[in-house]
Amino acid sequence: MHLTYLVVPVNNIINLFINMFKKKYFSAQEDFRTGLLCKVTLFLGFVLLIIFLFSKISAIIIGENSSGLAKQIYDFSQTSYPNSILAFSIILLGIGAILYFFHCQFTKLAKIAEEIEKSENSENAD
């Protein structure tokens, strides 16, 4: 199978999406739900950070000489999973911070658009 057979449909799909976005009118009040996405990613980031901290702090408190569930928590904290949880937490917190910045910029843009509309309406009324 040649690569050109795959490239042509992909290019057609990309052009279709580009044309859809060019034709659609986005208002200044539309913030693409960045506020909601910001809250969700920050929440998940903090939850994962709390899970990581709980794992590490409980391992320090429990120690090696435990048994039962405490030993399982200690063993879990000594694996690479808590470090992976920390990595995902940092990624989600970073994405949340970026989305918060976008949300603030969209809010400022909406205020500027409202001021322009008010000034145009007041000029038209005169």
N, C-alpha and C positions, 0 to 999 in steps of 0.2 A: 504494500500500500504506500503510495507516495504521500509526502508531506503536504503537497499542494491541495490534495483532496480534503485535508483537515483545516488548512489555513483559510480557504475561501469561505466556508460556513462561519467560522469564528469571526472573520472580518465583517461579514454581513450582520451578524448578531451585534457586534460592537457598534457598527454604524447605525443600526436600528435604535440602540439605547441612546446614542449621542443625539440622534434626531428627536427622540422622545424628550430628552432633557432640554434641547434647544427650543422646542415648541411650547413647553410648559412654562407658565408664568409663575414665578415664586414671589410672593409678597414679602415685604420687609418684616412683617410680624411672624413669618414662618421661620422657626429656629431648628427645624429638622429634629425635634425632640431631644436636643442636646441636654436640656435640663434634666429630663428623666433618665437619659443614658448616663449622665454624670452621677446622679444620685445612686443609680444601680451599681455602676462600676466601683464607686467609692465605698458603698456598703459592702459589696462582695470582697473588695480589697481589705477592708478593716476586719471582716469576719475571718478571712484566711489568716490575717496577721494575728488575730486573737487565738486562733487554733494553733498557729506556730508557737506563739509565746506560751500558751498553756502546755504544749508538748514539752518544750524545753525547760520551763520552770518546774513542771511536775517531775521531770527526770532528775533535776537537781535535788528536789525535796525527797523523792522516793528512794533513789539510790539503787545500787546493784543488789543489795541483800534483801530483796523483797520477794513476795510470792503472790500468785493469783493474778488478779486484774492489774494490780500495781506493777507487777513484773512485765505484763504485756504492754502497758503504757511506757515503761522504761525501755523495753526492747524496740518499740515503735519509734521512740525519740532518737534511738541510736542508728536508725536506718537513714537512707537518703530522702525519704518521703517528706519529712519536715522541711528540708532545704528546698524541695520542689514547691511545696506549699508557700514558702517565703518568696520564691521567685515569681510565682503567679500573683501573689499579693502585691509585690512591687510593680509588676506589669499593670495590674488593674488599677492601682493607685495612680500610676503615671498616666494611663489613658483617662482616668477620671479627672485628673488635673487639667489635661489638655481639653477635654470636653467642657469643663467649667470655664476655661478661657474662651472657648468658642461661644458658649452660652452668654457670657458677659458681652462679647462683641456683638452678637445678634441682638441683645437687649439694647445696646447703645444705638445700633443701626435702626431699630424700630422707633426709638425716641426721635432720632434725626428725621426719619420718614414722616412721623406724625407732625413735627414742627414744620416741615416743608409743605405738607398737605394743609395745615392750618393757615400758613402764610399765603398759599395759593387761593384758598377759599376766601380769605379776608380781602385779597386783591380783586377777586371776581365779584365780591359783594359790593365793592366800591364803585 
